[in-house]
Amino acid sequence: MIKKKLLFLNLSVRLQSSTVTIDQRCSFSVMSGTEPGQFERSNTKSDAAQPRPKKPRTTGNFEFRKYAKRHVALRIAYLGWSYHGFAIQKTPHNTIEAHLFEALEKVKLVEDALNCNYSRCGRTDKGVSALGQVVSLTVRSNLLEAEGVEITEDCTAHERKGDKTVELPYMAMLNSTLPEDIRVLSWAPVGPDFNARFNCLHRTYKYFFPKGNLDISEMREAAQKLVGEHDFRNFCRMDISGGVTNFRRRILSIDVNELSDGDSPYQQCEITIVGLAFLWHQVRCMVAILFLIGHGLEKPEIIDHMLDIEKCPSKPQYGMASELPLVLYDSVYEGVEWRRCERNYVKTVSHFQQMWTEMTVKSTMLRRMLDSLELSLLPSPPPTSQVSPLCKQGGGAYKPLLSRPTSATLEERLADHKRKRARECQLQEQEADTDRQEQLQNPL
């Protein structure tokens, strides 16, 4: 009997103890929002999920003096349709060069745009694209000794920690920051005297267009008249304010080719022009005259006449060809060894393929729609106005070039520029005299 009472009391104590423990766990569970019996496991997860406080980053100026400098050339490709030209302008700011220097400064390759020994191969206009644009400039280098590397007197590059035997990945650094339609294709070490403009041996431009109703053979014959060294003042926009007074340039070759077999008005063609250097709008002006000849509106001999400055001292007024299909395709240099990151290069090719796919699908859709629409015109012939958006000549009857009004001659432009400069100097002298009189009347 006594044993039974002792067993009963022991069991009661254990039950009470268990009840207290369960009650405690339930109260913890309600407070913590977890299921009963899961408190300890849940609590452990909660502690582990809390991130450790990060140390605040120290902000400060990047120490360029810890790095050596290196003069390099960059080969750049871009689709210029959405940009206001290549060169930096006061306004608008949406230029290729503006985006390039924004990227250069962001990845700390240059400290500023004014002190980096910068030069460009060509100054492409608004809407013009490039595959072979080249710039040269002095950038930060990771090396202590190599071609083009410069160690300044106050440089502490040798004291900097880290590997100093591998150059910075210039392509990857810039392409990670640049817009997707501006890509650095390769880079090359060059000497400090290298100039992307003056060291260029020759440049190649390509102009793409649909065949339409153009006579390609007539255009091809006329284009050969532009080959050689000529005065191209009637095939450009005169940049007197920029100091250009010599308009003689040498064209090495011009080819007009169809890109595929067939005789469709939608067949794509290209004009390839290779020259030592080009004037402002020269390529677009030459293409515009070739279009007039291809349409049968002018004879090939018009080029001979316009190249003869004695017979044609001033430019007939005519519209330029569109900038949309123009590409600075290549720039050739002697002794420059281009380097590239294959992985980054493949990414660029892949991205351009994606853009090509999208645009080609849109083009094919339009072509199929046109095929269907043109069938409804039979037996009437479909219109052949494929080229008209690239070279607008205005409405109404065509007026031959030789019967049109002409622009001012070079001599007239120079005289007008001289008069403007004289007036500006006179105004500056008058303002200086006024300032001196005011200082005399109101001495400090």
QUICOR-V357086 format. One record per helix or strand. SS is the DSSP state (H for helix, E for strand). FROM is the first residue (numbers start at 1). TO is the last residue. If there is no record, write none. Layout:
ss = <SS | SS>
from = <FROM | FROM>
to = <TO | TO>
//
This chain:
ss = <H | H | H | E | H | H | E | E | E | H | H | E | E | H | E | H | E | E | H | H | E | E | E | H | H | H | E | H>
from = <2 | 39 | 64 | 68 | 80 | 96 | 119 | 129 | 149 | 157 | 170 | 182 | 202 | 216 | 228 | 233 | 248 | 268 | 282 | 301 | 316 | 326 | 339 | 342 | 388 | 401 | 406 | 410>
to = <32 | 49 | 66 | 78 | 82 | 106 | 120 | 141 | 150 | 159 | 175 | 189 | 210 | 226 | 231 | 235 | 258 | 275 | 294 | 307 | 316 | 332 | 339 | 375 | 390 | 403 | 406 | 441>
//
